[in-house]
């Protein structure tokens, strides 16, 4: 395997969700400077779900016009759009427009929607493109996708986003101040560098992803790592390439790992891909994929602050950062220990879901969750977040590897189900968090919980 190709696949994967992940971690700096205030996360959630028109269009094109849509031009367009949008965001995120007598951050919301289209569409274009390369590079791509969350989080940590310091604020009585009536006041410390620099950094990361994509297409060393398959062979007729690209392609694709003697007696178990899995097993795989992405991309992130902040600001940042680290770590584990057993996948999914249930319970008990006054409580919530992300990220990678072996159409469906699961999770949590207010956040300095 080529080390250069691994590096390029990782850098390419980093461009998948780096823009929206960067927006989320920068919220504490953005919110004080815009009219929407802390309603912005709710607006972002809605915009991201509206942006699923991108994946829907790509999936419908593959379904009804197989062979017509080539992912490469689409990837050039969306990554280029991501570079431009993040760069413009650096200069226009503060600008507000008067609509109906009130101020609204129209440039910020429009550019956020465009970035959401870019990132959502990457799920159904980046993965199928990786069919060009040998299967080993798909795991590296997933590692890069994990880094798209880790790198912005680390930069925001260096920036000092959302760091709170509690200071005494005495209440005045006449001309005097009495200590008896004093309370702690939360003071947000200024960041080490501005949001403008952060957004320019995101634009540079998108540009690096584009450069990696160009090299994956044109570098001679990468050309030796490409798969000689139906999708990218210019010598094949249009009919054969369309058959290979079809979501219902019946022709088995080349699979060097299958013994030729075994291939003679091979009977497909379903019409999906190569027919390796039965219809019931495919339903299980896609249900698990949707469930895992709903939890990791929408349900639990929407309550992360409620589950961690009661234990302190350090616990929150540590949980967010270490959970982001756990994602690429799971990808590297999957690279060396790819266990494809569906039984093991189901067990690991239940294992991760159990950790997710604990996180959800602590969020529901906020601002006074279990062990809120002890160091063990902080340790448990941080460890739970790490194990939750580690286990379910491993499941996502293994499903990606399994579907990669089923062919190009399987990876298109993989990306579509990822977005579907994320959308269902977000739509489910939005009213609970933003409308009905079932989760309560305490004052970081003054919340009093029983011992």
Buried (B, 14 or more C-beta within 10 A) or exposed (E): EBEBBBBBBBBBBBBBBBBBBBBBBBBBBBBEEBBBEEEBBBBBBBBBBBBBEBBBBBBEBBBEEBBEBBBBEBBBEBBBBBBBBBBBBBEBBEEBEEEEEEEBBBBBBBBBBBBBBBBBBBBBBBBBBBBBBBBBBBBBBBBBBBBBBBBBBBBBBEBBBBBBEBEEBBEEEEEEEEEEEEEBBBEBEEBEEEBEEBBBBBBEBBBBBBBBBBBBBEBEEBEEBBBEBBBBBEEBEEEBBBBBBBBEBEEBBEEEEEEEEEEEEBEBBBEBBBBBBEEEBBEBBBEBBBBBBBBBBBBBBBBBBBBBBBBBBEBBBBBBBBBBBBBBBBBBBBBEEBEEEBEEBEEBBEBBBBBBBBBBEBBBBBBBBBBBEEEEBBBBBBEBBBBBBBBBBBBBBBBBBBBBBBBBBBBBBBBBBBBBBBBBBBBBBBEBBBEEEEBBBBEBBEBEEEE
